[in-house]
Amino acid sequence: MINTGDIDVYLGVTAVWHGRIYGSTENGPLALDARTGEDLPTSPGIAPYAVNEYVGLAIQGTQAMAYPAIG
């Protein structure tokens, strides 16, 4: 659970990589700084289940999708 002022948001953590926590909320995917818990300035676009320096893997329906890592 993340407290965002007046609202509590539940984060389903999907992956952790090099100081970033990836997950999904009812409002979509989210990436957090693991040290501070602050939102990262750019949304990851997906909530990957596996990630490395080259690619993030996500599930869409019954298919595994690979997305190139950016930044």
C-alpha positions as CSV (number, residue, x, y, z in Angstrom):
1,M,0.0,0.0,0.0
2,I,1.2,3.5,-0.9
3,N,-0.1,6.5,0.9
4,T,-0.6,9.4,-1.6
5,G,-1.9,12.0,0.7
6,D,-5.6,11.4,1.2
7,I,-5.8,8.2,-0.8
8,D,-4.2,4.7,-0.2
9,V,-3.1,3.0,-3.4
10,Y,-2.4,-0.7,-3.5
11,L,0.7,-1.7,-5.5
12,G,1.1,-5.2,-6.8
13,V,4.9,-5.6,-7.1
14,T,5.9,-7.5,-10.3
15,A,9.7,-7.0,-10.5
16,V,12.6,-5.3,-8.8
17,W,15.8,-4.3,-10.8
18,H,18.7,-2.0,-9.9
19,G,16.9,0.2,-7.4
20,R,13.6,0.3,-9.2
21,I,10.4,-1.4,-8.1
22,Y,7.9,-2.2,-10.9
23,G,4.3,-2.9,-10.2
24,S,0.7,-2.3,-11.1
25,T,-2.1,-0.3,-9.5
26,E,-5.7,0.1,-10.4
27,N,-4.5,3.2,-12.3
28,G,-1.9,1.3,-14.4
29,P,1.8,0.4,-14.2
30,L,4.1,2.3,-11.9
31,A,7.8,2.4,-11.2
32,L,9.2,3.5,-7.8
33,D,12.7,4.4,-6.5
34,A,13.5,1.5,-4.1
35,R,15.3,3.7,-1.7
36,T,12.9,6.6,-1.3
37,G,9.6,5.0,-2.4
38,E,9.0,8.0,-4.7
39,D,7.4,7.6,-8.1
40,L,9.9,7.7,-11.0
41,P,9.3,10.6,-13.4
42,T,8.5,8.4,-16.4
43,S,5.8,5.7,-16.3
44,P,7.2,2.3,-17.4
45,G,4.2,1.7,-19.7
46,I,4.1,-1.9,-18.5
47,A,4.5,-3.8,-15.2
48,P,7.2,-6.3,-16.1
49,Y,7.5,-9.7,-14.4
50,A,11.1,-10.0,-15.4
51,V,13.5,-7.3,-16.3
52,N,17.2,-6.8,-17.2
53,E,19.3,-4.2,-18.9
54,Y,17.9,-5.1,-22.3
55,V,14.3,-6.1,-22.0
56,G,11.2,-6.2,-19.8
57,L,8.8,-9.2,-20.0
58,A,5.1,-8.7,-19.4
59,I,2.0,-10.9,-19.7
60,Q,-0.8,-9.7,-22.0
61,G,-3.7,-12.1,-21.9
62,T,-2.1,-15.5,-22.6
63,Q,1.0,-14.2,-24.3
64,A,4.4,-13.2,-23.0
65,M,5.6,-9.9,-24.5
66,A,9.1,-8.5,-24.6
67,Y,9.7,-4.8,-24.5
68,P,13.1,-3.1,-25.0
69,A,14.5,-1.3,-22.0
70,I,14.7,2.4,-22.3
71,G,17.0,4.7,-20.4
